[in-house]
Amino acid sequence: MVARLVVAAPASGSGKTTVATGLMAAFAEAGLAVSPHKVGPDYIDPGYHALATGRPGRNLDAYMCGPERIAPLFLHGARGADLAVVEGVMGLFDGASGMGELASTAHVAKLLRAPVVLVVDASSQSRSVAALVHGFASWDPEVRVAGVILNKVGSDRHEELLRDALDGAGVPVLGALRRDAAVGTPSRHLGLVPVAERRADAVEAVRTLAARVRAGCDMDALLALARSAPPLADEPWDPRTAIGPAGPAGAGGRPVVAVAGGAAFTFSYAEHVELLTAAGAEVVTFDPLRDERLPRDTAGLVLGGGFPEMYAPELSANAPLREAVAAFPGPLTAECAGLLYLARELDGRPMCGVLDAAARMSERLTLGYREAVAVADNVLAAAGTRVRGHEFHRTVVEPGAGAVPAWGFTRPERRTEGFVRGAVHASYLHVHWAAEPSLARRFVAACASGGASA
């Protein structure tokens, strides 16, 4: 049995991340082992969750991973924890566009049989808060909205009015946080600034959030509520079981798979490294901003997501590593940030030149879930492999697809995207490998065999 809470809100911007991160940090400071989780594909919030708890922040995405994997993935991440806190996404009932409740916070809360604490931005209301809370609590009887935390409360009198209004709503007030313009996390074009880019400031911000939540919330009542969640019958997800028997190691033993990290490459799912390891790889991280050579004996490269557009001058200035990546003969898979890094140039600055394409910043945000199929055999996926993924970027790569595309998108629109060239697979599409472990298995097998796709 894992004690658990889902922190939700009526809409984005209500303060979910503030409250969830503060709760995680406050409970961790009290000596509890806290397992942090985030509904949806977000990469940035889990970084703050990890800082607050000392454990990997893990995503629970029912669209990309399938509803049947949510509880197993949750139990995998929460092994050994005293308490799990799950931060929701958007509004409580907002899911994948046009697909009902799928991938919404409410959907995940039901799959986890977890009580929901609703964070309400109370800054422009008093008695109306009762109607709002009543509506959310009664909309879906299978979703247990078991408490309210009032955020952005203006004064003692304002809090009194809000509490009086909620007395008859049937949902207890478990906390009230004052407006505080000094407490916040800087944002930019894709959301919050990642922890890796502001480590010292982020540590202080998380400490401040913990103090605010501890002072403004009934921590004992919240913990009791979390402990009221019933047991889950599911078995924890296991990367070794998901991978199956690992293929034979290469002549040199376990192939070294180098995974990009550092401030420019912060977007990754914790399960990816676990799957690579289970498939037989020795995973080593490197920082394209600082390291001038690839890790020793690198047999494969994984370039994940992040913010290379914010570090284009530094990435470009590291010519020795760019040249090493350009000359690397082994399997290479890249998504989003990795795609930009492999391009000929990014905003006019030289990049690795593995792909004959140019990347630039754009005014347009590309955002949303995608369904895709692998167009041709490659080091990551066999032709015909179907995946669900997510696009999230304000950049454009021209051309958008190579002579052999990485993916053919089938929903919500039909188009080809990405590049397959030799042992290179590069695309904007973020995919959660727990939903399709064959991607990790195939990639490691290609690394072990010297680059041939399995």
N, C-alpha and C positions, 0 to 999 in steps of 0.2 A: 504494500500500500504506500503510495506516494502522496503526501499532503500537497495540495495544489490550488492555485488561484489563477483565474484569467482576468487580466486588467483590460477593460474595454472602454469605449466612449461612444457618444452619439455621433461624433464626426471627427475627422482629422483636425488637429490643432487644439484639442481639448486639454491635452496634458498627459496622454497615456505614457509617453516615454519618460517624462519627469517623474510620475508616480511609480511606474514599474521599476525604473532604475533605482529610485530612492528606496522603494521597498526591498529590492534585492540587496542593496548595500546595507540598509539598516538591519535586516535579518542576519546578514553575513557578519556584520560587526557585533551582533549579539551572540555569535558563536555557532550559528546554524550553518550547515552545508546547504547552499542554495543552488538549485539548478535553473539556469536562465533559458528562456525560450521566446521566440518571436513568431507570430503568425505571418505567413506570406513570404515573399522572396527577398525582403529587405536584408542588405548586408551590413549596414552602418550601425543600426541600433544594437545588434548582437555584440559589436565591439565594446560598447558602453556596458552592456550586460556582463560581459566577461571581465571587464575592469572592476565592476561592482562585486562580483562573486568569486573570482579566481578560477572559474570553470568556463569551458568553451560555450559561447552563445550559440544556440542551435535553432534552426528554422523549422517550422511546421507548416508545410504548404500542401494543402489537400488537392490543389490543381496539379502541381508538378509531380507530386509523389503519389497521389491517389489517396482517397479517404482511408483505405484499408491499412495504410502504413503510418498513419498519424500516431495512434497509440503506441505501436511498437517503437517508432523513432523517439517518441517522448520518453518511454521507459528506458530506452538505451541511454539517452542523455541524462536521465535522472538517477541512474544507478548510484547508490550510496548517498543520495541526498536526503536531507531532513524535510525539505520543502522545495517545491517548484513554483516559480512565478512565470506566467505566460503573458507577454505583452501582445495585445491584439493589433489589428491593422484597420485603418480607416474607421468608418462607423461600425458598430456592432454587427449589423446585418448586411454590410456591403461585401459582396463576393466577386468572383470572376464575372466580367461583363456578359450579360445575357444568359447566365447559367444558374440563376436562382441563388441559393445560399452557398453553393460550392466555393470553398476556400475562404469563406467569411470567418470572422472571429466567432460568431454564433455557431457555425458549423463545427469548428475545431473544439469549442467548449462542449458541444454535445458529444463529439467523438471521445473526448477525454472525461466526460461526466464530471466536469469541473464547475464549481460555483464562480459566478462572474461578479466582479466589483466594477461598477460603472463610474468612470471619472467624468464629471460634468463641469464644463466651463460656466461658472455662475456669474460671470462678470456683468452681464446685462439683464439679469432677471432676479425676481424674488419668488413670489407665490407660484409663478408659472413653472418653476422647477418641478413641482409636484406632478403636474400634468405630463411633463416630459418623462420623468422617471416612471410614472405609472404606465405610460405608453410603451416604453422599452421593456418594462418588467412583464407586461401582459401580452406582448405581441406574439411570442412563441412560447407556449407552456413548457416546451422541452428545454428551454434555456433558463437556467436558474440565476436570475439577477438577485444576488443575495446581499448587496450592500452598495452604498454610494460614498464616493469621496468627492467633496466639493472643492473645486480648484478656482483660483483667481478670485477669492472672496475679498471684498473691499474693506470690511471693518467688522468689529464685534457686533454692531447692530445689524449689518447685512447678514452675518452668519446666523444671528438669532432669527431673523425673518425666514431664512432658508430652512432652518431646522424646524421652525413652527409649521411651515408649509408642508414639510415632508413627514410630519408626525402621523398623518393619516394615510400615507401612501403605501404603507406596508413593507417598505424597504428601509432598513436602518442606515443612518449616517455613520460611517466608520472613520471619517476624517474630514478636515477642512484646512485648506492651504491658502494662505494670503497671497495676494498679488505681489510680485517681487520682480521688477524689471531687471534687477541686477543678477538674477539667477536665470541662466539660459545657456544654450549651447549654440555656437555659431553655425549658420547654415550657408549653403550656396546652391548651385544649379541642380544638384541631384539629392539635396537633403542636408542632413547634418554633416559637419566636417568630421571625418573619421578620427578615432582615438589615436591612431598611429601618427597623425599629423600634428597633434597637440597634447602629447602624453602628459606632461606636467600639469597643464591647465585642466585636462580631462580628469586627472586624479583628484584635483581640488574640487572640480565641479561635482563629481560623484560624491565626494565626502560632504559637500554642502547639501546636495539633494537628500542624502541619508539623514542629516540633522533636521532638515525641514519636515521630512515625512515622519520621522520619529516624534517630533514635537507636535505635529498636527493630526496624527492618526492614532487610532486605538489599536496598537500593535498586538495586544493580547487577543482582541476580538478577531482581528484579521487572521492570526495564526490558528485560532479555534475554527474559524470558517474554513480555512485550507484543510484542516484535519478532518472536517466533516465530509470531504469527498469520498465516495465509495471506492472499493478496490476495482482495478481494471483486470479483466480476464485475459488480456493479450499477453503474448510473450515478447520480451524486448527484442528489437531488431539487432542483428549481429552481422558485422561486415564479412566475417569468414563464411558464415552460412550463406549470405547473399552472393558472395563470389563463387562459392563451390570450390572444388579442388583446384589449387593454384597450378598453373602450368610449370614445366621444368625451368629451372633457372638457366641463365646463359652460361657460357664457359667460364665467366668470371664470377659466378655466383649471382646473388640478387642484383638485378639491374638498378643503377642509381637513377632515380627520377628527380630532376631538379625543378622545384616549384617556386615561381617568382613571389617575393614578398616585399616588405618595406612599405614606405608611405605611398608609393605610386600604385601598388598592387595589393589592396586590402580586401578585395571582394572574394570570398571563398566560403564554401560550406565545409564544416568540420568533417563530415562524412567522406569527402573526397579523398583526403589523405588516408583515412582509415581504410577505404576501399583499395587504394593503390597499395597500401602495405599488405592488406589481406591477399591481394593478387600476386604478391611476391616481390614488390619493389622495396628498395631502400630509399625513403623519401628524404631529400635534403633541400632546405630553403636557401635562396640567394636573393640579394637586393640589387635590382638593375640600376638603382641610383648610386650605389657605392662600390659594388664588386666589379672588378675589371676583368674577371675571367669566370667561366662557369665552374661549378664544383667539380672536383676531381672525378674522373671516370663517368661523367654524365652520359647516360644512355638515352634519356628522353627528357623533353622540356614541357612543362605545363605553365602557360602564361595566362593567369586568370584575369578577373576584372579589377577595376580601380579607377584612378584619376590620373592617367598619364598626361592629359591635357593641362593639368596644373603643374606638371613637372617636365614639360617638353624641353626647356633649355637644359636642365640637368641630365635628362635621359640622352639628349642629343650630344652633350659634351662628353659623355662616357663612351668615346669612340672604341676603345678596346673591347668592351663588352658587346657593343652593337656589331662589331666585326666578328666576334666569336659566335654570336647568334646567327648572323648571316651565313657563316661557314659551317654551322652545325649540321651534320649529315643525318642525324637520327630522327626518330619520331618527335613531332612537335605539335601540341594542340594549344590553341589560343582562343579566348573568348573576350569580346568587347575590348577592354584595355589592352589585352594581348594582341588583338587584331590591329589596333592602332600602332602599337610598338613594332609590329612586323611590316607596317606599310613603308613606302618609300620616304614619306615625309609626313609630319604632323604640324599643321599650321605653319608650313614653310620650313620647318626645321628637319634636318635629316634624321631618319630613324633607321631601322635595321635593313630595309630594302629587300626583305625576303619576298614580299608581295609587290607586284607592279601596280601599286594603288596609292592614292594620296588621301590623307585624312585631314579634316578641319572641324573646328567648332561650328555649331549651327545655332540659330535662334529657336529651332523646333525641337521639342522634347518628344522622343520616341519612347513610348511606354506601353506595356501590356503583355498579356499572356499570348503564347503562340503554340500552335501544333505544327510539327514539322516531320519530314521523312528524309533520311539520308539518300542523296541522289546517286552516289557511287560508293564502292568499297573504299575505305580509307583507314588510317591508323586508329581512329576512334570508334567508328561504327561501320557495320556491314551495310551495303546497299539495301534499302527498304526498311531499315530500323526506324521505328516511329518513336518520337519523344514529345514531351510537352516542356516548354521552356518559357523564358521571360526576356523581353528586351527593355533596356533602361539606359538611354544615352542621349546626349545633346551634341553628338558629333555625326559627321557624314563621311563615309568612305566611297571614293569614286575610282573605278567602278564598284558597284555594290556586290557584284558576284564575279567569280572567275570563269574561265572556260569550263571548268568542272566546279560547280557550286558545292558548298558544304551541305546545305539543306534546301529542300523545297518546302516552303510554308504552305499549309493547307487550310489554316484557320488563324485569324479571321479573314485573311486575304490570301490569294494565291500569288506567290512570287518565289524566285530563287534568291539565295543569299549566301555569302561567305565564299571561301576558297578551299579547294583541295588541289594540292600540287605535290606530287611525290609523297614524302613522309610528313607533309604539313597539312594540318586541318585548322582553319581559322574562321571565326564567325562572330557576329554580335550576340548570338543567342546564348543566354545562361541556361544551363541544364543541371538539374539535381541528379547526380549519379546514383543516389539510393533508389531512384525509380527505375533505373536501367543499369544495373551493375555490370552488364556486359561491356559498357564503355570503358570502365577501369580495367577489366580483365583483358579486353582486346588491346588496349594501349600498352599495358605492361608486357603482354605477349609479344607485341611488336618491338618493344625495347629489348627484350631478351633475345630476340631473333635478329637483332641488328637493323631493324627498320621495316621489315616486311610486314604488311598487314595480315592479321590472322584469318 
